[in-house]
Structure formats: C-alpha cells, structure tokens
Amino acid sequence: MTLQLHPKEWGQLQVSVTVAPGPTVGAAQTVTAHIVAQNSQVKAALENQSGDLRQALREAGLEFTYLEYGSYFSEWRRRLA
C-alpha cells in the first residue's frame, strides 16, 4: 500500500504488513512490517515511535516479529547491488 502524506513535502510511505497465526494455539498473532519512507525525517519520526506502535499492537493481541524502516534511497541502492 502506498500512502501520500500531507503536507506533500513529507512524500509517500510504502507499507507492507503480514499477519500470521502465532506459533502455538492461543499464542498472539505475529506481525511483520516493512515501511519505506520517501522523506528521511518521516523515517526518523516513525523509528522514534516504533516502541509505542509495538505496545499498542501487543495490547491488541498482536506481536511484532519484524519491523523494518527504510528510505527510498536505501531501497534504490539495494536494487542496484
């Protein structure tokens, strides 16, 4: 999913989220997220709030197994490698 942030200078976010059943019956579902920000300041702000996001999801019965933040520049470099 791609989100356009406002103001427009903040750029876009590309978000990919996968939710899977927990490893055992009754265990919390697991969440894997990959978030790519067009703007490095937006990326930094998201990284700074990741603890709050993890806590809110934990309270909702979800457990993060993997959370990655990237930038368009790092994605571009990775594709060229």
C-alpha positions in Angstrom: 0.0 0.0 0.0 1.3 3.5 -0.8 0.2 6.5 1.3 0.6 10.1 0.3 1.4 12.2 3.4 0.4 15.8 3.9 1.9 18.2 3.7 3.1 16.9 0.3 6.7 17.7 1.1 6.6 14.7 3.5 6.3 12.4 0.5 4.9 8.9 0.4 5.1 5.8 2.6 5.1 2.3 1.1 3.7 -0.1 3.7 3.7 -3.9 3.6 2.2 -5.8 6.6 1.8 -9.5 7.0 -0.2 -11.0 9.9 0.2 -14.7 10.7 -1.1 -17.1 13.4 1.0 -17.5 16.5 3.4 -20.4 16.7 1.1 -22.3 19.2 -2.6 -22.5 19.8 -3.6 -19.4 21.8 -0.4 -17.5 21.1 -0.6 -13.9 19.8 -0.7 -13.4 16.1 2.6 -12.3 14.7 3.1 -9.2 12.5 5.8 -8.4 10.0 6.0 -4.9 8.7 8.2 -3.2 6.1 7.8 0.6 5.8 9.6 2.7 3.3 9.5 6.5 3.7 10.3 8.9 0.8 11.4 11.6 3.3 14.3 10.8 5.8 12.7 13.0 8.5 9.5 11.0 8.3 11.5 7.8 8.5 13.3 9.1 11.7 10.0 10.1 13.3 8.5 6.6 12.6 11.6 4.9 14.1 11.3 7.1 17.2 7.7 5.9 17.7 8.2 2.2 17.0 8.0 1.3 20.7 4.6 2.9 21.0 3.4 1.1 17.9 4.7 -2.3 19.2 3.0 -1.6 22.6 -0.4 -0.7 21.0 -0.3 -3.8 18.8 0.7 -6.0 21.8 -2.3 -4.7 23.7 -4.5 -5.6 20.7 -3.1 -9.2 20.8 -0.6 -8.9 18.1 3.2 -9.4 18.4 5.8 -7.9 16.1 8.3 -10.4 14.9 9.9 -8.0 12.4 9.7 -4.2 11.8 11.9 -2.6 9.3 12.1 1.1 8.2 13.8 2.1 5.1 14.1 5.1 2.8 13.7 5.3 -0.9 17.4 5.9 -1.3 18.3 2.8 0.6 15.8 0.7 -1.4 17.3 2.2 -4.7 20.8 1.3 -3.6 19.8 -2.2 -2.6 18.2 -2.8 -6.1 21.4 -1.7 -7.8 23.6 -4.0 -5.8 
